[in-house]
Amino acid sequence: MATARLDMRLNEDIKAKAEKASALLGMRTLTEYVVNLINNDATEVIAQHESMTVKNDLFDQFMESCEKIDEPNQNLIDALAFTKALENK
């Protein structure tokens, strides 16, 4: 059950378009439509910023470099600390 609120003001034309789109999609309320849009967009934005796609040859070079190193250098240690700090936020 939803407990958080989001209040917003918007242009009447935008509201009318959103209500029409909501009805065309068979949604019961404008709120259901807006919540669906927010959830889908937020999920996509987060995925885009929390993942990385690299070409196969670049990944192979990266893996080869990782396998050659016996001990992590300071830059790698700092990157790990930075990543852990982000996860704790």
C-alpha positions, 0 to 999 in steps of 0.5 A: 500500500502506498503511503508517500505523497507527491503533490504537483501542479501542472498545465491543464493541457498536460493534465488533459493529455495525461488523463486521455493517455491513462484512459487509452491504456485502461488505467483506472486513475491518473495517479496509477498512470503517473506512478507507472510512468515515474516507476518505469522511467526511474528504473531505466535512469538508474539502470543506465547510470549503474551499469556499463557496456563495453565492447568485447575486445575492450573487456578482454583487454581489461580482463587480461590486465586484471589477471597480470596484476599481483597486488592492487595499486592505489588507484584500484584501492581508491576506486573500491573505497569510492564504490563502497562509499556510494553503496552506503548512501 
